[in-house]
Amino acid sequence: MRYIDAQSVHETLDYASLIDALEQAHRGVMPETANLIADEPNGGANKFVTLVGWQQKDVIAVKMVGVFPQNLSLTPPQASVQGLVCVFDARTGTPLLAADGEAMTFRKTAADSALGARLLARQDVETLLVVGAGGLAPHMIEAHCTARPGIKRVLIWNRTHERAKALALSIEGPTSAEAVNDLDEAVRLADVISCVTMAEEPLVKGRLLKPGAHLDLVGAYLPHMRETDDDAMKRGTIFVDTRQGMEGAGDLARPVRAGVIGWEDVQADFFDLCAGRKTGRQSQEEITVCKNVGGAHLDLFTARLLADRAG
């Protein structure tokens, strides 16, 4: 069985190809999936996650990753998400390959959000705001700029401004990147906003969203977490990448619990949009909000492309 390291994963899964592959996969059906999330004993913050995606007569993908939020504060720092994605032949159960779990997670998560921008953001967007400057942030920038190549300006905000500055300095190519101190002002300017944080209380104020903006919510993967406020959910037309597991996403669960929105306000998922069963943006002025819920099916779709290209 072949092992594919992080560098090879990033080199093999270019965002243009991966976004196309995810769009094509969403024209089909949801694979069978199973999830196991084990919490650290004695109430610790760490988790170990096992996700299984099974596409009959195709491949089985199993992701096994630890989520250890405090790893970044270690000396030296370590990635907060580490593990493996393993691919098996679904006809025989034969192991085919294993790949770096962090790299696969970064790739599939960023491409998933970028597919959302392709489906929902205006085609003439020019300014991208990334809220958060962790390991996923540079991938979000690359993926969104791939999906919407008209982006000319990237704004980066982070609670620790120095991290935002370091990320801005690392961005190469024709796109201008700058770290900003004033999040509210950046929200007012942005055409696309991608939130990649561990925030437990809202950061993005919905009243500041400009007409036609697209809001991509990636964090808030637990019911108590939140990246945007009730105003955003009331002003925006709400979409998800998948309805499976959306009840656990704080940016949806909390306003539903408060009676601000209902689950029926989720207009469509990517399977609906890619298959043409539902339509996305209805006007240039409409604000779209997309919750990136994630799931084992995305690991499978991403692993399938990697297996095809790895030979």
C-alpha positions in Angstrom: 0.0 0.0 0.0 1.4 3.4 -1.0 1.8 6.3 1.4 1.3 9.8 0.0 2.9 12.5 2.1 1.6 16.1 2.7 3.7 17.7 0.0 2.6 15.1 -2.6 -1.1 15.6 -1.6 -0.9 19.3 -2.2 1.0 18.9 -5.5 -1.4 16.3 -6.8 -4.7 17.9 -5.8 -4.6 21.3 -7.5 -7.6 23.3 -6.6 -8.9 23.7 -10.2 -9.1 20.0 -10.6 -10.4 19.2 -7.1 -13.2 21.8 -7.3 -14.3 20.3 -10.7 -14.2 16.8 -9.2 -16.3 17.8 -6.2 -18.9 19.5 -8.5 -19.1 16.4 -10.7 -19.4 14.1 -7.6 -22.2 16.2 -6.2 -24.2 15.5 -9.4 -24.5 11.9 -8.2 -25.8 10.5 -4.9 -24.5 10.8 -1.3 -22.3 7.8 -0.4 -23.0 5.7 2.6 -21.2 7.3 5.6 -20.5 6.6 9.3 -18.9 8.8 11.9 -17.3 8.2 15.3 -16.2 11.1 17.4 -14.4 10.1 20.6 -13.9 12.8 23.3 -10.8 13.0 25.4 -11.4 11.3 28.8 -12.0 13.5 31.8 -13.6 16.3 29.8 -10.5 17.4 27.9 -10.8 19.5 24.7 -9.2 17.0 22.4 -11.1 14.7 20.1 -10.3 11.7 17.8 -12.5 11.5 14.8 -13.1 8.5 12.4 -15.1 9.1 9.3 -16.0 6.4 6.8 -17.3 7.0 3.2 -18.4 4.0 1.1 -19.2 4.3 -2.6 -20.5 0.9 -3.7 -18.3 -0.7 -6.4 -15.9 2.2 -6.2 -13.8 3.1 -3.2 -14.1 3.3 0.6 -12.3 6.2 2.3 -11.6 6.2 6.0 -10.3 9.3 7.7 -8.7 9.0 11.2 -7.6 12.2 12.7 -6.9 13.7 16.1 -8.2 17.3 16.7 -6.0 18.8 19.4 -6.7 22.6 19.5 -3.8 23.4 21.9 -1.1 21.9 19.7 -0.4 25.2 18.1 0.7 26.6 21.5 3.3 23.8 22.0 7.0 24.4 21.7 7.7 23.7 18.9 4.1 24.1 17.5 2.3 21.1 16.0 -0.6 20.9 13.7 -4.0 20.8 15.5 -5.3 18.2 13.0 -3.2 15.2 12.4 -3.9 11.7 11.0 -4.4 9.6 8.0 -6.9 9.1 5.1 -6.9 5.5 3.9 -8.5 4.3 0.6 -9.7 0.8 -0.1 -11.2 -0.9 -3.1 -14.9 -1.1 -2.4 -15.2 -4.3 -4.5 -12.6 -6.4 -2.6 -11.7 -4.3 0.5 -8.1 -4.2 -0.7 -6.0 -1.3 0.8 -4.9 1.0 -2.0 -3.2 4.0 -0.3 -2.8 6.1 2.8 -2.4 9.9 2.7 -1.5 12.6 5.2 -4.7 13.5 7.0 -4.1 17.2 7.6 -3.2 17.9 4.0 -6.3 15.9 2.8 -8.5 17.8 5.3 -7.1 21.2 4.2 -7.6 20.4 0.5 -11.1 19.0 0.7 -12.4 21.7 3.1 -11.0 24.6 1.0 -12.2 23.1 -2.3 -15.7 22.5 -0.7 -16.0 26.2 0.3 -14.6 27.3 -3.1 -17.3 25.1 -4.8 -19.8 27.1 -2.7 -18.4 30.3 -4.1 -18.6 29.0 -7.6 -22.2 28.1 -7.1 -23.3 31.1 -5.1 -21.0 34.1 -5.2 -21.3 36.8 -7.9 -19.1 36.3 -10.9 -17.7 39.8 -10.6 -16.3 39.6 -7.1 -13.0 41.4 -6.5 -12.4 41.5 -2.7 -12.0 38.4 -0.5 -11.9 38.6 3.3 -10.5 35.7 5.3 -11.3 35.7 9.0 -8.7 33.7 10.7 -5.0 33.0 9.9 -4.5 29.4 11.0 -3.3 26.5 8.8 -6.5 26.3 6.7 -6.5 30.1 5.8 -3.9 30.0 3.0 -5.7 27.2 1.4 -9.0 29.1 1.5 -7.3 32.0 -0.2 -5.9 29.8 -3.0 -9.1 27.9 -3.5 -11.4 30.9 -3.5 -9.1 32.7 -5.9 -9.2 29.6 -8.2 -13.0 29.5 -8.1 -13.4 33.2 -8.6 -10.3 34.4 -10.6 -11.5 38.0 -10.7 -10.5 38.4 -7.0 -7.8 41.1 -6.9 -7.6 41.9 -3.3 -7.4 39.7 -0.2 -7.9 41.0 3.3 -6.9 38.9 6.3 -8.1 39.5 9.9 -7.0 37.5 12.9 -7.2 38.0 16.7 -3.4 38.0 16.8 -2.6 40.6 14.1 1.0 39.3 13.7 -0.3 36.1 12.4 -2.4 37.9 9.8 0.6 39.9 8.8 2.7 36.8 8.4 0.1 35.1 6.2 -0.4 38.2 4.0 3.4 38.4 3.4 3.4 34.7 2.4 0.8 35.1 -0.4 2.4 35.1 -3.8 1.1 35.9 -7.3 -1.0 38.6 -8.8 -3.4 38.9 -5.9 -2.8 41.7 -3.4 -3.0 40.5 0.3 -3.0 42.7 3.4 -3.6 42.2 7.1 -6.3 44.4 8.6 -7.0 45.5 12.1 -10.6 46.6 11.7 -12.8 43.6 11.0 -16.0 45.6 10.7 -14.6 47.8 8.0 -13.2 44.8 6.2 -16.7 43.1 6.3 -18.2 46.3 4.7 -15.7 46.1 1.8 -15.7 42.4 1.1 -17.5 40.6 -1.7 -16.7 37.1 -0.3 -16.0 36.5 3.4 -14.6 33.1 4.4 -14.5 32.5 8.2 -12.0 29.8 9.4 -11.9 30.3 13.1 -12.6 28.5 16.4 -14.8 31.3 17.6 -17.5 30.6 20.1 -19.2 34.0 19.7 -20.0 35.9 16.5 -17.3 37.8 14.7 -19.0 38.9 11.5 -21.9 41.3 11.9 -24.7 40.7 9.4 -25.8 44.3 9.3 -22.4 45.2 7.7 -22.6 42.8 4.8 -22.7 44.6 1.5 -25.5 43.8 -1.0 -24.4 40.8 -3.1 -21.9 39.5 -0.6 -21.2 35.8 -0.2 -20.5 34.5 3.4 -18.7 31.2 3.7 -18.8 29.8 7.3 -16.3 27.0 7.9 -15.7 27.0 11.7 -18.5 26.6 14.3 -18.5 22.8 13.8 -20.0 22.3 17.3 -23.5 23.5 18.4 -22.1 26.1 20.9 -19.8 27.8 18.4 -20.5 30.8 16.2 -18.8 32.9 13.6 -21.6 35.2 12.5 -24.7 36.7 14.2 -28.4 36.5 13.8 -28.6 39.5 11.5 -26.5 37.6 8.9 -28.8 34.6 9.0 -31.9 36.8 8.7 -30.5 38.9 5.8 -28.9 36.1 3.9 -30.3 33.3 1.8 -29.0 30.2 3.5 -27.3 27.2 1.9 -25.3 24.2 3.1 -22.8 21.9 1.4 -24.7 19.0 3.0 -27.8 18.7 5.2 -26.3 15.6 6.8 -25.0 16.7 10.2 -26.0 20.4 9.8 -27.8 20.2 13.1 -24.5 20.2 14.9 -23.2 23.4 13.3 -23.4 26.3 15.7 -24.1 29.0 13.1 -27.3 27.1 12.2 -28.1 25.4 15.4 -28.0 28.5 17.7 -30.3 30.7 15.6 -32.7 27.8 15.1 -32.8 27.2 18.9 -33.5 30.9 19.4 -36.3 30.9 16.9 -34.5 33.3 14.5 -34.6 30.9 11.6 -36.0 27.4 11.0 -34.4 24.4 9.4 -36.8 25.0 6.5 -34.8 28.2 5.8 -31.9 26.2 4.4 -32.7 26.5 0.7 -30.5 23.9 -0.8 -27.4 21.8 -0.5 -24.6 21.2 -3.0 -26.3 18.0 -4.3 -29.4 20.0 -5.1 -27.4 22.8 -6.7 -25.0 20.7 -8.8 -27.7 18.4 -10.0 -29.9 21.4 -11.0 -32.8 20.5 -8.7 -32.5 23.9 -7.0 -31.1 27.3 -8.0 -28.6 29.4 -6.1 -28.2 33.1 -6.3 -31.3 34.9 -7.6 -30.0 38.4 -8.0 -26.9 40.5 -7.9 -28.1 42.2 -4.7 -28.9 39.0 -2.8 -26.7 38.0 0.2 -25.8 34.3 0.2 -24.7 32.5 3.3 -23.2 29.0 3.0 -22.4 26.7 6.0 -19.5 24.4 5.2 -20.6 21.4 7.3 -18.2 18.9 5.8 -18.4 15.1 6.1 -17.0 11.8 5.1 -18.5 12.0 1.6 -16.1 14.9 0.9 -13.1 12.9 2.2 -14.2 10.1 -0.2 -14.6 12.4 -3.2 -11.2 13.9 -2.5 -9.6 10.5 -1.9 -11.0 9.2 -5.2 -9.3 11.9 -7.2 -6.0 11.3 -5.3 -6.2 7.6 -6.0 -7.0 8.2 -9.7 -4.0 10.5 -10.0 -1.6 8.4 -7.9 -2.1 5.4 -10.1 
